[in-house]
Amino acid sequence: MKIEGKVATIIFKNETNNWTVLLIKQKNEYITCVGETEEVEVDDELEFEGEVVSHKVYGEQFKFSSYKKILPKTSSALISYIADNIAGVGKKTAKNIVDMFGDETVNVIRFSMDKLYEVKGLNTEKIERMNDFFNSEWEKWNTIEFLSNFHISTVVANRIYQAVGKDTIEIVKVNPYSLLGLIKSLDFKVVDEIGRSLNIDLNNPDRLDNGIIYAINKITEFGHTCVELENLTNYCVELLQVDDAEISQAITRLVLAQKLFIDKIDGEKYVFRQSMYLAEENVANCVIEHTRQTVKKEKMSKLISMVSKENNIELSKEQINAIDTCLNNMISIVTGGPGTGKTTIIKCIIDILEIQKKDYVLCAPTGRAAKRITQTTGKEAKTLHRLLEISKIDDNDIDMFYEYQVKQIEEEVVIIDEASMIDIMMMNNLVKGIKPNTQLIIVGDVNQLPSVGPGSVLKDIILSDVVPTVELKQIYRQSAKSDIIVNAHKVNDGIYPEFKSKDTDLFFIPTKTIEQTVAEISSLISYRLKNYAPLDIVKDIQILTPVKKTELGTIHLNEEIQELLNPKSEDKNQIEFASKIFRENDKVMQIVNNYDKKYSIEGKFFEGIYNGDIGYIKSIDKEEEKLYVEFDDERLVEYDFEELDELEHSYAITIHKSQGSEFDYVILPIFTGYKKLLTRNLLYTAMTRAKKMLIIIGNRNVLNYMVDNLESKNRRTGLKEKLENLLYVNKKTVKKE
């Protein structure tokens, strides 16, 4: 459905995600239009494509998927267009221009502006102003209209225009596939539609090269850093509709240009995109160089004994070995599951470093993980982004992330916690930031979910056997009493969890339908758990779920629970933003790192709200268009309404978002879902987030399936092999010397 109209008012626009609410005038009527826009102004004539929807709060609206500016097609429209947009040129002068040049008016303004001196009322300044405007705005909207014919949104089309410039249409007609390198979020099939319309041959080198790069980029979205050559070839044959000989020739061309790399792993040929291969190579070189360096060995037994007594801790041989290994090597790893004492080891290492008067820095991949290590050690911890001074960049542009210039770390020792969450690009930036003589202590649970980004850094380094590694296996006395921890270790070993009916912190509630599962969650948070313990239902309970969509996903559950625990009331202000209703007292999560966001604690000002921080909406000021969120009962943070895309409801969050966090009471619905997603380490990660109680609700068969499913542990990467090869080369070099 298409509608046309003039922009009467821009009611609201979010500059971050371009979500806009417009009041559009159609003759003598007005309609509210909502969607993404770019550089729309009052009085612009626009054509929208979309559908009429009925909103439960704001009534009937036109929700558009695309729009375009209506360029003047008649003499009267062109006169108004010139007069409205060129300062100093009124309708009378504009009419003189159109009367003199007729259908050639636009071409004269753009390409033969000397002729404009014949028009009464124009001078050099006005003519140049008119020429500049038409050569930018007119060309831009022509470009947007041209690209809209291929189902490219106005926002994306504008990005293309900004990247390519006024010759966009001509450049696209020559090689539309070049757009894939400029706009990372573009779909190949959309660009290929342009190519097909221009009769570009299927075996055109630009089409094949860009299609192959696109294909390998899509594959790495699933966590792989490389793909088998045979699989890539087969995928590209289907995508590009040419034979495998053409694909093979194109891959060779890209390898020669160093846009792709081919390496052998276990006798098979694997293909890497440039940034992935070089990042793994950089990390491998740094790790091997660190293993070659020697630390002045010290007997740590006295210092370890001293700090354990000061902290009233009885350390096991396993823990003492871990501390000694970390302090006496330039690079080391400590890995282990819940209850095995990783935090205790970090505390002791910090105390010894302070006795030795060594500078150190604590860090973690996410804000919540950094906060947790700060709480458990009493020492400041930074996110890796903060430590390396990495600001917000395009998440889709891995090549930009590879080339990012990071801050150099000055401390002598870097301690990284929750290292399983570090992807290969972040690890590459970390090794760029450390000096050759920086001591690196890596701590993490290798059996948790792998990083969201590509790679399996912690797992690959451990499997390469090149770094001194201590695996903690003993569950300590207090933790051994927890059925959560005992059964989490069982799950990790491939054993189905066992559930007791009493004297336990782990419960299973079987259900037969999704509706029954949701009903069980509702009754637990409504009244059943209140009868069990004196707790704050909103703050102390966290629902974790594998997915965002479906009836057991975060989107639906958050809507249900919001109405249950924080229903609409005349006493509470609320604001709708991008189809979400934010209400005072809502539980929300920050979903991006915002290092510039300021807040105060007891009169002192600080900066930084991080991805994963959970807080509560304290107040909404509609007049000032401000919303205030309190994090950790002390940090009151102000958000403009246009910043609300940084927040989402967090009564329920995904298991992936919970990494690096712990919650007193966890409810975990497991009923159905995408089978490849339902994995052992997803279940293990969810179980290890609960401190006091874990309640699993759902289908026992699905739960058992997750224990058996090792799918996500099999990422295709090359770091392990690069480490092993470098170690072998170094050993041969040492022997020759």
Protein Blocks (a to p, Z undefined) as FASTA:
>chain_A
ZZddddfbdfbacfklopacddddehjaccddddddehiaehiacdddddddddfklopa
dddfbdcddddfbfklmmmmmmmmmghiafklmmmmmmmnmmmlmmmmmmmmmlmmmpgh
iafklmmmmmmmmmmmmmmmmmmmmmmmnopafklmmmmmmmnommlmmmmmmmmmlmmm
mmmmbcfklmmmmmmmnopafklmklmmmmmmmmmmmmmmnopabdcfklmmmmmmmmno
pafklmmmmmmmmmmnopaccddeehiacdddfklmmmmmmmmmmmmmmmmpccddddfk
lmmmmmmmmnopacdfklmmmmmmmmmcfbdcddddehilmmmmmmmmmmmmmmnopacd
dddfbfklmmmmmmmnopacddfklmnopacddfklmmlmmmpccdddfbfbdcdehklm
pcfklmmmmmmmpcfklccdddddfkbccdfbgcjfklmmmmnopaccdddfbdcfklmm
pmklmmmmmmmnopacdddfbhpabdcdddfbfklmmmmmmmmmmmmmmmmpccdfklmp
ccddfbfgdjkbmklmmmmmmmmmmccdfkbccddeehiacdehiacddfbdcfkbccde
ehiacedidehiacddfbdcfklopacddehhlaccdddfklmmmpccfkbccfklmgoi
acfbdcdddfbdcfklmcfklmmmmmmmpmkbccdedjfklmmmmmmmmklmmcccfklm
mmmmmmmmmmmmmmmZZ
